Each structure stands twice: as structure tokens, then as C-alpha cells.
Amino acid sequence: MKNLKTLGILGGMGPEATSYLFNLIIKNTKVEKDQDHIPVVIYNYPQIPDRTQNIVENGESPLLYMIKGMKLLEKAKADLVIIPCNTAHYYIPEINRYSTLPIMNMIELSAGFVKESGATKIGVLATTGTIRTRLYQKTLEKMGLEFIAPTEQEQEEMVMEAVYGKKGVKAGYKKEPRKLLKEISERLVQRGAQAIIAGCTEIPLVLCSKDVSVLLVNPMEILAKAAVKFCKE
């Protein structure tokens, strides 16, 4: 049997996004039988403090919790770790000080994908934590791409409401979040966006390509494909 690398998923941020990523890994693995799938160790840890609350409101840091998760994945003999949370990528440099496991960077992969698409003006829908830390902005600008984000009001009343609101994705709702995200996507397109990055892992749970008039980039799918390729090689 072919020697496959073991993939570790540091999940729970949130749980449904983690489940979605695992399903993407299965769907993007070419197999003839069960044994052709890659070994995956998932640590679903919803008790990790919210990343945006830490960044924006100085809430409890998720760092120690994430390091604990990495240590458990080390013990499970994972060869590579992926994290289904865009904002969590802000903490990767600190995590790397305490863990020897390589972490595949979803934001860099997504920026590379959109660069190859030929789009030059990129709209980004993400949590306020991701926007404030300029994770996508810095990466896109390094590649010579223009970054287009919602206004502060749109960010709070549309994007954050769609994700964190009482009827948001994290609360298990789909209809209202999809409506809000479709509207803000179209606003970004009207401002010149030639592609939209779904830069929060909850967004692809409700928003799909048919909802947006330009290329909708799903970082979770890009990450899943890259992780499967790594573990198969």
C-alpha cells in the first residue's frame, strides 16, 4: 500500500467549517477504494477563544489553546497541519515558535490562486479580525493585486452580521446570511472587484459561485486540494 502522509486539522473555529473542510478533502481525493484516502487526524476544539474578539476587543488570546492543539496533533504523528479559520492564520508565526509541525497557509495559497486567475482587483469578505490584521491585504499587495474591502459600516452590518449575528452562520442559519453576503459581494463588484475571496471559513457554507457575478474564490477548497496533493506525494 502506498505510503501516505498524515494530515492534521486544527479545527473547531467553527465546527461546521471544520466538517466542511473534511468533506472537501474527501471529495477532492481521487480514489478507487477506501484505502486510497489520506489519513486525517481532526482535533475539533470549539473552546479556542474567538480570534476576532481577541484582535478587535482585546479578548482572551487563542494562542495557548492553539498551541495545545498543535501538541496533540504532534502526538498523533501528523505530517502537516491545516487550519480552517482565516483569522487564526494571524497567529501562525507565534505558533511556529512552539511547534515543529508545518502549517499550510490558506491565505497565501488563495492569493496565488487569484493571481493565476488574471483578476487584478480583488474583493475580500472576511471577519473584522482578518481585515484589521491585513492578512489578505498584505499578501495580495505583495503580488501586485488591488485589495477592495467593505466600508466599516458594511463590515459590521453585513459581513459580521452574516457570520456572528443572532441569525448568522455561526448560529446555524443560512438564508439571511446568504442574502447579506450576496448584497455586499455585488457592492464590491460595482466598485471594480473582478474576483471575490470568501475570506472567512463560514462564508462558503452559505455563499456559492452562482450567487456572485464574478469569480468567487473558496480558500477552503484551495486548501483541501493542496493538502491532499502534499499527503499523496
N, C-alpha and C positions, 0 to 999 in steps of 0.2 A: 504493500500500500504506500502511496506517495507520502513523503514526509511533509506535512503541512505545519505552518507556524500557527501559534495560538493567539487569537485576538482578545484583548481585554477591553471591556466597555465600562467606563466610569460614568454611571447613569444616575437617574433619579431627578434630573434637573430639566424637565419634569419626567415623571414615569411614563406618560403616554408617548412623549418624544423618544424615550429610550426604546420602548416597544416598537415604535415606527421604524427607528434606525435598524433594529434587529431584523425586522421584516424586509427592509431594503437590502440588507446583506444577503438574506436567503434568496430573494428574487433576482439579485444581480450576480449569483453564483451559478455558472454553467455546470450542471451535474447530470449523471446518468443514474446515480443511486445515492442513498443517504450518506455513505462513507466518503463521497466526493465533497461534501460541505466542509468548510473550515471549522476547527474547534473555536468556540467562543465562550468566554467567561464574562458574565454580566454582574456587576455589583450595582444594584439599584438602590441608591442611598438618598431617599427624598428628604432626609433630615439635614442635608447640606444647606446652610443658610442661603437666602436669596442673594444672588450676585449683584443685581441692580440696587437692592436696598443697601448693601454694603458700600457700593461705589457712590451712589447719589445721596443717601441719607446717613452714611456712616454707621450702618447697622453691623451686626456681628459678621466677622470675616468668615468666608467659607474655606479659607486656605488649609487650616489644620484638618478639617473634615475631608478635604480632597486628598491631602497627603495620606491620611489614614486609608482611604480607598485605594490609592496607588500601592500602598504597602501590601494590602490584601491581594491585589492583582499580581504583585511581585511573587507572593507566596503561592499563587495559583499558576505560576510559571507562564504568564502571558509574555509574548514577544513584542507586542506593540499595543498601545492604548489609544482609543479614540474617545472623545467626549462629546455627547450630543447636547451641547449648550454653547452657543456662540460667546456669550458674555464670560463664561468660565475660561475662555482662552486668554483672557487678560492675566490670569494667574499662572500661566504655564512657565514663565521664567522663574518664578519662585518655587513652583513645584519641582522643577528640574534640579533645584539645589538639594532636594531631599529624596529624589527617586532616580534610579538608573534606567527606568523604562522609557523608551522613546515614545513621544506623543505626536500623532499625526495632526497637522494643523489644518483644520477645516477652512479657516478664513483665507489662508494662503492658497489652498487648492481652489477655492471658489473664485478668488481674484484671477488666478491663472486661467481658469475655465472661461471666464467672461472676457478676458483679454483675447483669447483664441477665437471667441465668437465674432470679433470685429467691432463690437459695440465700444464706443468711446465715452459715452455719458451714462453713468450707472446710478440708478436709484436704489437706495438701501432702506429696507424696512427692518428695524431691529429695536431691541429694548433701549431705554434711555441709558442704561449702563454701558451697552455696547457703543452707542453713539458718543457718550461722554468720553470714553476711553479712546475713541478714534481708531478702533481696531480695523474696521474696514476702510476708513478714510485714508489712513497711513499706507495700508497695503495697496490700495487701488492707485493712489497718487504716485507711489514708487514705480508703478507700471505705466505711468503716463495717462491714467484714466481720470475723468472728472467725476467727482462724488456729488450726488444730489440727495439731500435728506429732507424729511418733512420739516415744517416750521415747528417751533416749540409747542405752539397750541395744538397743531395737528398730531404731534408726537404724543402728547398727553391724552387728548380727547379721542384719538382714533387708534393709533398703534398700541399704546399702553392699555387703553380701554379694551381693545380686542383681545389682548393677551391676559391682563391681570384683572379686568373688571368683574363685577358680580356675575355677569353673563359672558365672561371671557373664556378663552380656550382652556386655561388652567383650571377653570371651574367646571369644565366638561361640556361647555356649549360650543356650537358650531355656526348656527345660522347668522346671528348678529355679528360675531367676529368676522365672518366671511364678507358680510356686507360692508363693514367698516374698512377692511383691508382692500377690497376691490375699489372702493372710492378713493382711498389715499394712493393706491397704485396708479390710478388714472390721472390723479393730480400730478404725480411725479412725471408721468409720460407727457402731460401737457407742458411741463417745464423743460422738456427736452430729453428725458431719460429714454435710452434706447434698449435698456435691459433693467430688470428689477431683481435684486438679490433678496430672497426671503431669509434675512439675516437673524432670525430668531427661530429656534427649532420647533416652536409651537405653530408658526405660521404655515408651513407646508401641510399641517394637519387639516387646515380648512381652505387654503388658497391653492388653486391649481392653474396650470398653464392656460386653460380656456377662460379663466377669469381676468386675464391681463392681455392687453393688446400688443405687448412686446414680449421679448424673451423673458421668461420667469426662471431664474436660477435657483435651484434647490440645493443648498450646500450639503444637506444630509445625504442626498443621493450621490453627489460627487464624492463625499467622504466614504460612503459604503463601497463604492466601486474601487476606490483607491486602496482601501483596507483589504478587500478581497484579493486584489491583484498582489499586494505585498505578501499576504499569507499563502498564496498559491505558488509564488516564485521560489 
